[in-house]
Amino acid sequence: MLPPRLNHLAVYEDRPVPFTTFVDDKGTPDWGCTDYGKWQQALQRNLCGLCGEPHDYWLVLVGTEKSIEKRQFFDAPMHKECARYVAENCPHFLEGLTSGDRVVRINNEAVVVPMPEPENAPTRMGLYLTRSYKVTAREDKLWIVPAPAKEIDWIDGRDV
């Protein structure tokens, strides 16, 4: 079921279009591509990366075991119900966590952002609950580095 927070989002092919997903001039989303301007806006204004609405108290980052272990994420933090929805319903998001590379649109130009190759294929993903984060450069890339987790909710039965 669609969380109420997502009701205001545009819908394409029966799916809500995430706030940070790149949408071309014709209104077609590129499901696997992040709009860098909106990504920056989400981080600067403390907005959810999925619904685009302001965060409440908690921030949730979705990641594989490796990204959680390293406390290193790319996707903007989300509300808990938005993060759970994306983790359970969005195949393009899951693919982006494990594909090795991400595509980002900067000023309408596609840029490939190589992601670190996992040493072993990730086997599960989790929701990392925290209160704050910082954006930092590591290995010549911008990463979201959260404060220690209040809790990690592993998504049961969902192989990555």
Backbone bond lengths (Angstrom), bond angles and torsions (degrees), N, CA, C in turn:
res aa  C-N    CA-C-N  psi(-1)  N-CA   C-N-CA  omega(-1)  CA-C   N-CA-C  phi
1 M - - - 1.449 - - 1.531 109.77 -
2 L 1.301 116.27 141.11 1.454 122.75 -178.68 1.531 110.15 -73.47
3 P 1.339 117.63 123.77 1.466 119.24 177.19 1.539 110.12 -62.28
4 P 1.327 117.77 142.40 1.468 120.90 -179.41 1.525 113.77 -53.07
5 R 1.332 117.91 -31.55 1.471 120.63 179.86 1.527 112.55 -60.08
6 L 1.331 117.54 -20.92 1.466 120.62 -175.96 1.528 113.35 -94.79
7 N 1.316 117.55 -3.30 1.465 120.70 -175.58 1.528 114.11 -59.86
8 H 1.327 118.43 -26.89 1.476 121.05 -177.43 1.532 113.03 -83.93
9 L 1.323 118.15 -10.50 1.466 120.84 -176.56 1.525 111.55 -72.63
10 A 1.329 115.16 149.47 1.461 120.10 172.10 1.527 108.16 -62.27
11 V 1.317 116.11 150.73 1.459 121.80 179.56 1.522 108.25 -118.76
12 Y 1.327 115.09 135.27 1.462 121.16 177.57 1.520 106.88 -134.63
13 E 1.324 116.89 127.00 1.467 122.18 -177.68 1.530 111.51 50.95
14 D 1.319 115.31 45.98 1.464 123.59 176.79 1.529 114.57 65.64
15 R 1.331 117.20 17.49 1.467 120.11 178.20 1.521 109.64 -127.13
16 P 1.342 117.50 140.73 1.460 119.51 176.22 1.531 109.77 -67.85
17 V 1.324 116.19 143.04 1.462 121.49 179.94 1.528 108.16 -93.62
18 P 1.338 118.10 115.00 1.460 120.91 -179.37 1.532 112.57 -58.45
19 F 1.312 115.24 147.74 1.458 123.18 -179.41 1.523 112.45 -51.72
20 T 1.331 118.07 -42.72 1.464 120.88 -174.73 1.528 114.09 -91.71
21 T 1.331 118.37 4.49 1.465 121.32 177.76 1.527 109.88 -77.76
22 F 1.319 116.57 136.19 1.465 120.54 177.84 1.530 109.59 -69.50
23 V 1.341 114.96 132.90 1.460 122.32 177.12 1.529 107.29 -123.28
24 D 1.338 117.22 126.93 1.468 119.79 -177.73 1.537 111.45 -75.88
25 D 1.329 115.77 178.42 1.462 121.77 -176.38 1.525 112.98 -62.67
26 K 1.311 117.49 -21.12 1.470 121.58 179.49 1.530 111.78 -90.46
27 G 1.333 116.70 -0.60 1.462 120.39 179.99 1.504 114.74 87.77
28 T 1.329 116.89 12.48 1.464 121.14 -179.33 1.533 109.64 -93.06
29 P 1.318 117.24 121.45 1.466 118.86 178.51 1.521 111.50 -75.17
30 D 1.315 115.45 144.30 1.463 121.69 170.81 1.527 104.61 -100.84
31 W 1.319 115.81 92.52 1.469 122.28 -169.53 1.521 113.89 -52.00
32 G 1.301 118.35 -32.87 1.461 120.23 -176.70 1.517 114.01 -95.98
33 C 1.328 117.53 13.26 1.465 120.85 -173.65 1.529 110.88 -123.32
34 T 1.313 116.06 131.56 1.458 122.14 178.28 1.522 110.35 -91.37
35 D 1.315 116.90 134.45 1.464 123.08 173.30 1.526 106.74 -82.86
36 Y 1.328 116.70 107.26 1.462 121.72 -173.49 1.523 111.90 -59.23
37 G 1.327 117.52 -38.64 1.465 120.79 178.91 1.519 111.78 -61.58
38 K 1.322 116.64 -43.08 1.465 120.10 178.55 1.521 111.19 -71.91
39 W 1.325 116.95 -34.16 1.468 121.04 175.90 1.530 109.32 -60.23
40 Q 1.348 116.10 -47.34 1.466 120.44 178.09 1.525 110.79 -62.02
41 Q 1.324 116.42 -43.14 1.463 121.24 179.56 1.533 110.44 -60.19
42 A 1.318 117.19 -43.53 1.464 120.80 178.82 1.527 110.58 -59.69
43 L 1.327 116.81 -43.36 1.463 119.61 -178.49 1.529 111.90 -72.00
44 Q 1.320 117.52 -42.19 1.467 121.13 -177.57 1.527 112.75 -69.80
45 R 1.340 116.75 -33.74 1.467 120.72 -175.65 1.525 113.50 -104.06
46 N 1.329 115.81 7.64 1.462 121.55 179.13 1.532 111.73 58.41
47 L 1.349 115.13 49.16 1.459 121.83 -179.65 1.522 110.63 -104.86
48 C 1.294 115.88 151.76 1.462 122.27 176.39 1.530 109.77 -67.60
49 G 1.318 117.21 133.06 1.456 121.69 179.70 1.514 113.87 -67.28
50 L 1.329 118.05 -18.16 1.459 120.31 179.36 1.534 111.58 -96.67
51 C 1.328 117.82 -56.02 1.469 119.68 -174.58 1.524 113.40 -92.09
52 G 1.344 117.96 -18.55 1.455 120.99 179.10 1.516 114.44 79.78
53 E 1.322 117.87 4.74 1.463 122.25 179.58 1.528 109.78 -91.52
54 P 1.353 117.35 157.10 1.466 119.55 179.70 1.527 112.22 -59.48
55 H 1.334 114.27 147.85 1.459 119.99 176.64 1.516 110.50 -73.26
56 D 1.319 114.14 154.11 1.455 121.16 171.35 1.529 105.59 -88.55
57 Y 1.296 116.72 -130.99 1.458 121.19 -177.59 1.531 112.51 -81.34
58 W 1.337 116.79 -47.29 1.465 121.27 -174.42 1.525 112.07 -94.67
59 L 1.314 115.46 151.65 1.461 124.24 174.92 1.524 107.02 -119.84
60 V 1.328 116.45 140.18 1.462 119.80 179.52 1.521 108.99 -126.50
61 L 1.326 114.81 129.95 1.457 121.91 174.93 1.523 107.52 -111.38
62 V 1.325 115.85 139.79 1.461 120.64 -179.90 1.519 107.64 -103.77
63 G 1.332 116.41 131.40 1.451 118.52 -179.55 1.511 113.79 -160.13
64 T 1.308 113.79 170.27 1.459 121.10 175.13 1.524 108.91 -79.91
65 E 1.313 115.88 172.39 1.468 119.92 177.04 1.533 111.06 -54.48
66 K 1.330 116.09 -41.35 1.463 120.84 -176.75 1.536 111.22 -66.35
67 S 1.341 117.37 -45.77 1.467 118.77 -179.52 1.529 110.75 -66.16
68 I 1.331 116.71 -34.13 1.460 119.94 177.60 1.524 110.24 -69.61
69 E 1.321 116.45 -42.33 1.468 120.80 178.03 1.533 110.77 -60.28
70 K 1.331 117.01 -42.76 1.469 121.77 -178.37 1.525 113.02 -82.91
71 R 1.364 116.21 -11.16 1.472 121.33 -172.84 1.527 109.32 52.32
72 Q 1.312 114.86 56.25 1.465 122.35 -176.47 1.528 108.48 -142.11
73 F 1.341 115.75 113.15 1.460 121.76 -175.05 1.519 110.06 -130.50
74 F 1.327 116.53 156.39 1.463 120.97 175.43 1.529 111.60 -106.98
75 D 1.315 117.39 -44.20 1.456 120.82 -175.12 1.521 111.79 -71.72
76 A 1.334 115.29 142.18 1.463 121.27 -178.69 1.525 111.30 -60.59
77 P 1.330 116.85 146.52 1.464 120.39 177.20 1.529 111.68 -58.50
78 M 1.331 115.10 155.21 1.458 121.96 -177.21 1.523 109.97 -132.15
79 H 1.345 114.55 168.20 1.460 120.03 167.57 1.530 107.03 -68.96
80 K 1.319 116.78 156.69 1.461 119.91 -177.99 1.534 111.68 -59.28
81 E 1.341 117.70 -45.33 1.467 118.84 -178.18 1.526 111.31 -69.54
82 C 1.337 117.72 -30.56 1.469 120.54 176.37 1.525 110.29 -69.71
83 A 1.330 116.51 -42.74 1.463 120.79 179.29 1.525 111.02 -63.10
84 R 1.322 116.48 -42.54 1.467 119.47 179.42 1.523 109.92 -64.65
85 Y 1.334 117.23 -40.71 1.465 120.31 179.09 1.532 110.45 -61.07
86 V 1.328 116.93 -48.13 1.461 119.90 -177.76 1.529 110.84 -65.64
87 A 1.315 117.05 -38.35 1.468 120.41 -179.60 1.526 111.96 -66.66
88 E 1.309 116.71 -31.27 1.461 120.24 -176.37 1.523 114.13 -96.63
89 N 1.343 118.29 -14.81 1.461 120.00 -170.29 1.522 116.94 -130.12
90 C 1.306 119.17 -7.51 1.464 119.48 -171.71 1.527 111.97 -114.64
91 P 1.331 118.33 97.60 1.464 120.88 -177.50 1.527 112.92 -63.85
92 H 1.331 118.54 -32.15 1.467 120.22 -179.78 1.528 110.93 -68.70
93 F 1.317 116.26 -34.82 1.460 119.73 177.07 1.522 110.21 -65.72
94 L 1.324 116.56 -46.35 1.463 120.60 179.26 1.513 111.02 -61.90
95 E 1.322 116.89 -41.37 1.460 121.36 178.56 1.527 110.34 -60.99
96 G 1.329 116.50 -40.65 1.460 120.65 179.40 1.510 113.15 -64.19
97 L 1.328 117.34 -30.37 1.461 120.45 178.62 1.520 111.99 -69.02
98 T 1.342 116.64 -25.51 1.462 119.30 -170.51 1.521 114.60 -119.94
99 S 1.322 118.65 -2.20 1.468 119.99 -171.31 1.515 114.20 -79.79
100 G 1.320 118.07 -18.54 1.461 119.47 -178.26 1.511 112.80 100.27
101 D 1.323 119.37 -36.25 1.468 122.00 -179.78 1.520 109.57 -128.80
102 R 1.338 115.17 155.06 1.464 121.75 174.73 1.517 107.21 -126.10
103 V 1.313 116.56 149.17 1.458 121.48 174.64 1.520 107.44 -108.04
104 V 1.326 115.04 130.72 1.460 122.00 -179.76 1.515 107.25 -125.06
105 R 1.326 116.90 139.64 1.467 121.17 175.88 1.517 107.94 -100.96
106 I 1.336 115.37 120.32 1.460 122.49 176.02 1.520 106.50 -118.97
107 N 1.338 116.31 118.38 1.469 121.40 -176.16 1.520 111.24 50.46
108 N 1.325 115.89 45.68 1.460 124.23 177.53 1.528 114.37 67.11
109 E 1.307 117.70 11.06 1.467 122.69 178.51 1.525 109.07 -108.26
110 A 1.320 116.38 128.68 1.467 120.65 179.81 1.519 110.21 -75.84
111 V 1.329 115.25 130.06 1.458 122.24 178.22 1.516 107.13 -127.81
112 V 1.323 117.32 128.95 1.463 121.15 177.39 1.519 108.27 -86.62
113 V 1.315 115.67 126.60 1.463 121.91 178.20 1.519 106.78 -107.96
114 P 1.348 117.33 104.20 1.463 118.46 179.64 1.524 110.43 -66.23
115 M 1.301 116.45 132.50 1.455 121.79 177.73 1.522 107.33 -102.58
116 P 1.318 116.35 153.22 1.461 117.71 179.88 1.521 111.04 -61.93
117 E 1.304 115.61 137.50 1.461 120.40 177.52 1.525 108.55 -73.22
118 P 1.307 117.15 131.85 1.463 118.33 177.43 1.515 110.32 -68.58
119 E 1.343 115.84 143.57 1.462 120.01 178.24 1.528 109.88 -64.29
120 N 1.296 116.27 -39.49 1.464 122.75 175.42 1.522 106.78 -128.77
121 A 1.295 116.73 150.31 1.458 119.36 178.59 1.528 109.23 -59.88
122 P 1.334 117.75 131.91 1.459 119.29 179.62 1.524 110.64 -64.88
123 T 1.312 115.67 143.48 1.452 119.85 -176.58 1.522 113.38 -109.48
124 R 1.318 117.57 -20.15 1.455 119.53 178.54 1.518 109.60 -152.81
125 M 1.307 114.08 166.65 1.453 119.21 179.33 1.518 108.98 -127.80
126 G 1.321 114.18 162.18 1.451 118.81 -178.30 1.513 112.19 -142.47
127 L 1.329 114.42 163.10 1.448 122.93 174.34 1.524 106.82 -103.30
128 Y 1.329 115.96 118.71 1.458 123.32 -174.20 1.527 107.66 -99.65
129 L 1.312 117.64 108.31 1.463 123.44 -176.15 1.522 109.77 -93.29
130 T 1.326 116.17 125.34 1.460 121.03 -178.05 1.525 109.68 -148.92
131 R 1.316 116.22 176.36 1.463 121.39 178.88 1.522 113.04 -105.57
132 S 1.320 117.50 -23.90 1.459 118.55 -174.85 1.528 110.51 -154.34
133 Y 1.303 114.83 170.67 1.458 121.59 178.61 1.525 108.30 -158.48
134 K 1.314 114.51 169.18 1.463 120.32 169.73 1.519 107.17 -132.90
135 V 1.302 115.38 156.16 1.460 120.64 175.56 1.517 106.05 -102.23
136 T 1.317 115.96 128.15 1.454 119.98 -176.51 1.521 110.23 -140.29
137 A 1.320 115.62 156.62 1.464 120.73 176.53 1.527 108.29 -91.34
138 R 1.325 114.20 126.75 1.461 121.63 173.60 1.509 106.05 -135.76
139 E 1.305 116.41 133.05 1.467 120.71 178.79 1.526 110.53 52.75
140 D 1.344 116.91 41.59 1.465 123.87 178.12 1.517 114.15 61.95
141 K 1.322 118.67 25.63 1.463 122.86 176.86 1.521 108.14 -132.95
142 L 1.327 115.33 155.28 1.461 119.72 174.01 1.520 109.09 -86.70
143 W 1.308 115.91 132.41 1.459 122.25 -179.47 1.517 109.70 -130.23
144 I 1.303 115.15 149.75 1.456 121.38 171.22 1.517 106.33 -91.99
145 V 1.328 115.76 120.52 1.464 121.91 -178.91 1.529 107.16 -115.68
146 P 1.333 116.54 104.85 1.460 119.55 -175.92 1.525 113.23 -80.56
147 A 1.326 114.38 160.00 1.462 121.00 169.57 1.528 107.25 -64.55
148 P 1.333 117.25 165.94 1.470 118.73 178.51 1.533 111.67 -51.84
149 A 1.311 115.17 147.04 1.463 121.48 -176.80 1.524 111.48 -72.97
150 K 1.314 115.16 137.90 1.473 121.12 169.35 1.530 108.18 -74.74
151 E 1.341 115.24 -38.39 1.458 120.90 174.21 1.518 108.85 -159.10
152 I 1.311 115.21 158.10 1.468 122.13 173.32 1.519 106.09 -123.84
153 D 1.306 115.30 121.86 1.457 121.63 -179.63 1.521 107.60 -103.92
154 W 1.333 116.56 103.42 1.452 120.91 -179.75 1.522 109.27 -74.33
155 I 1.310 116.15 134.79 1.457 121.69 -179.64 1.531 107.23 -80.84
156 D 1.296 116.24 105.94 1.464 122.22 -177.51 1.518 110.56 -72.35
157 G 1.312 114.14 140.35 1.458 119.94 174.16 1.509 114.59 70.87
158 R 1.305 117.63 11.43 1.468 120.02 -179.33 1.519 108.37 -117.42
159 D 1.290 116.11 95.43 1.461 119.74 176.95 1.517 108.88 -72.00
160 V 1.307 115.47 145.90 1.460 120.93 178.83 1.499 109.21 -93.81
